Each structure stands twice: as C-alpha cells, then as structure tokens.
Amino acid sequence: MRYKPFLGTFWPTNGSTDDVYVRLPESFREDTHGQPSREVYRFNLAVLEAAMTVDPDLLAVKGASRRVEPVDERVGNMDLDGDAVLSPRVERVRGLPARYAGSAADVKVRRYTYPKGTEFLHTVRYVDPDAPALLSTRMKELRYSRKDEEPADDRVRNFYAEEQEKKVRGRLPAFPGTPELGLINEFGWRLQGFIEDAKGRLRLQTLEEHVYCMGCHTNLGVTVDQTFAFPRKVPGRDGWRTQDLRGLPDVPQAGHTAPETATYFERVQGGDEFRANEELLARFFPNGVLDLPAVRRAALGGDRDLAWLVTPSRERALQLDKAYQALVREQAFALGRDTLLAPPANVHSAVENGSTELEATGRLYTDGRLHLTWE
C-alpha cells in the first residue's frame, strides 16, 4: 500500500525508508463457491479501507464517505455508495455493510478493527538517493504481524484500563511467545521481526529486540487497532502500489486545518524527536525561526509535495546509511536504532520523577490523530 508516513522516525530525512504490504485471509479472496476471485478481494479490501480510515468525527456527518479503488457492487450484492442501485463501478463507500463478501460473508465488519487472520509485512530500508522512491534494495529490518484473535470491544477497553493500572503500579509489560513464534499482545496480534546481522543478512531478532517492536504496536493511544500505516493509506487506487512520497500532499491530521508536517515542525521546533536534524533545521528554520510559508508549499494546492519536504540531500542520505551500518557492525540494537550523525544535544543526561514542565509551558498537546483529512 501507499501511505503518508507517521511523523519523524520514518521520514527519509531521518535515516530510513519503508514500505508495507497487507493481506486478508483466504476466505476474503474467494467467491461464495470457494473459488479465487480478484473482484471479491478488491471489494473486501475497499470495505476494510472504509472501516479503518474514516475520521471518527466524520461518522455522524451526513454523506461522509471514503474514496476507494473502483469496485463492482454486484460482486458482494451490497450497495456501498448508498444510491440504492447495485452498480458495476463505484468509487465511494458511505457507511459500512454488515458483513464482508464472498466466502467471508460470515465475518462481521467492525469499524477500526481488522478481521482475524489479517497479515502485515513491513520492510525498513536504507535511503537510496539514486532510487526514484528512495527505497533501497537492502533491508535493515523485516517485520511481520498477524491478527490471531479478534477480541470484542469491551475486552479491548479493559486492556487499555489494565495497561493504565500497570503503569500506575510500576509494573513492566510482559508478552507471551518466543522470537521463533513471535510475541503476542492482548489485542490478538502476533509480531515477529528480523534485523541485519553483522554481515548484512537478516537474522531473527532477540527477545529484547522484539519487545522494542511491541512497545509501539501494543499500547500507544494514537494507533488504530495497533497499526500505523493502513489508517493513513492514500485514498483509492493510487493507494494500492509500492510506497512513494512523490506527489503526496502534506494533508492535515483529522480535526486540524493546518498541514500535518507544518504543525509538527511548529510544535517540535525541529524535524525529528531529538531536534538533531541540522540539514532540516537550516532549510526550514533560518535563524532559528520556522519558515511556515515554505513548509506550506507542500500542502494541498501548493507547488511542492511531501517528498520535497522530507527527502535528505544526497550527502546526508549516504552519511545516514554509513551511520546505520556502523550500528549493524556493532549489533548494538538494544541501545536503540535511531540513525544519528552525532550525539544529540537535546536529551536529558538523567531522568528524575516529576513534572516535565510541558503542560506548565503550554507545550503539552493531546489533539494528535492518526487519521488524515485527504479531501
């Protein structure tokens, strides 16, 4: 799929490129007679896209819809666009059908929840300045996840409440499973990762390295069913191809009016978690002040795109690649996987319990959303 990358870490300017593949279970790819059907699969993917990508605030808005790849309503015998006619080609899903189509007709459609058996494959790659989409052939990591169980909504709410209690009590998270079988979280997902060894081959991650992945895909409140990429998929047919930032506008997060990256720059006062990306600071923060008009050139209607915003220079791309290869040679992933060209200055040498002072200084934001306003 093609999607708008989440802020900071997965921008090429900060050292990595990536792409994501999704697959639904076999029954979602078959007609009612159990025969393989691309049309049924296309139909079910469109329904899943509508279920996972629509901003919650828009659900009550009359006529709210999701633009999808053209599908044949007659395949699923369902009126997806709400015009009371089964058409051979529709590109809008308004509301959601009760169930999926074909051999998956017994599976209920649940908003913001993937069906049991959904799989994701996520590759993390070097930045190749000579590749059109910056994706290198060489992989840093290969990550796989599968939804083994589909807990009910009340159980999901309980999981979040239990996580909050664990934090209050100071209990560390624990996950069943092994690296060989994958680690399992409360939400039914099994995750497994492979990472470069010292010779550049992919090896199975250690238990500690697996737990690193579980942190982002278990209890972060910003995810949608513990995932990042699919809810940020480019609408319609253009979202069903290999990842490519060229031509993507810097659209706002749901509930916002300003472009997402512009908002990030403004609030963070930099282009990465450490405010250590000197190239980006020099480019968009002349004299330490954000050049907002320049950043907004990548917004809808502007003359630039997201690739222009977050693509590093050739020199920086190669420096980032070399820095990560040094990490690979040392195999020191337990100390972090961030690609840094120098020790970051904007970090605490020690962390003491107490207030971060973000709230007191007006820099605590709780309006971040994963969903985007594409149209």
GIWOKA-V799329 format. One record per backbone hydrogen bond with DSSP energy under -1.0 kcal/mol. CO is the residue of the C=O (numbers start at 1). NH is the residue of the N-H. Records with the same first field share a line. If there is no record, write none. Layout:
# GIWOKA-V799329
CO: NH ; NH
This chain:
# GIWOKA-V799329
2: 234
7: 9
8: 11
11: 14
12: 15
17: 125
19: 123
21: 121
23: 119
25: 28
26: 29
27: 30
29: 37
30: 103
31: 34
35: 31
37: 41
38: 42
39: 43
40: 44
41: 45
42: 46
43: 47
44: 48
45: 49
46: 50
47: 51
48: 52
49: 53
51: 112
55: 58
56: 59
58: 61
61: 64
66: 93
67: 236
71: 90
72: 75
73: 77 ; 78
78: 80
80: 94
87: 73
90: 71
91: 68
93: 66
98: 109
101: 104
102: 105
104: 107
107: 100
110: 113
115: 118
118: 147
119: 23
120: 145
121: 21
122: 143
123: 19
124: 140 ; 141
125: 17
126: 136
128: 131
131: 134
134: 128
138: 126
140: 196
141: 124
142: 194
143: 122
144: 192
145: 120
146: 148 ; 190
147: 117
152: 156
153: 157
154: 158
155: 159
156: 160
157: 161
158: 162
159: 163
160: 164
161: 165
162: 166
163: 167
164: 168
165: 169
166: 171
176: 184
178: 182
182: 178
183: 191
185: 188
188: 148 ; 149
189: 185
190: 146
191: 183
192: 144
193: 205
194: 142
195: 203
197: 200
201: 197
203: 195
206: 210
207: 211
208: 212
210: 214
211: 215
213: 217
220: 223
224: 227
227: 224
229: 232
230: 233
232: 4
236: 239
237: 240
239: 2
245: 248
248: 306
249: 251
251: 260
252: 373
253: 256
259: 263
260: 264
261: 265
262: 266
263: 267
264: 268
265: 269
272: 275
276: 278
277: 281
278: 282
279: 283
280: 284
281: 285
284: 291
285: 288
286: 289
290: 292
291: 295
292: 296
294: 297
295: 298
296: 299
297: 304
298: 250
299: 302
305: 309
306: 310
307: 311
310: 13
313: 317
314: 318
315: 319
316: 320
317: 321
318: 322
319: 323
320: 324
321: 325
322: 326
323: 327
324: 328
325: 329
326: 330
327: 331 ; 332
332: 335
333: 336
345: 347
357: 361
358: 363
359: 362
371: 254
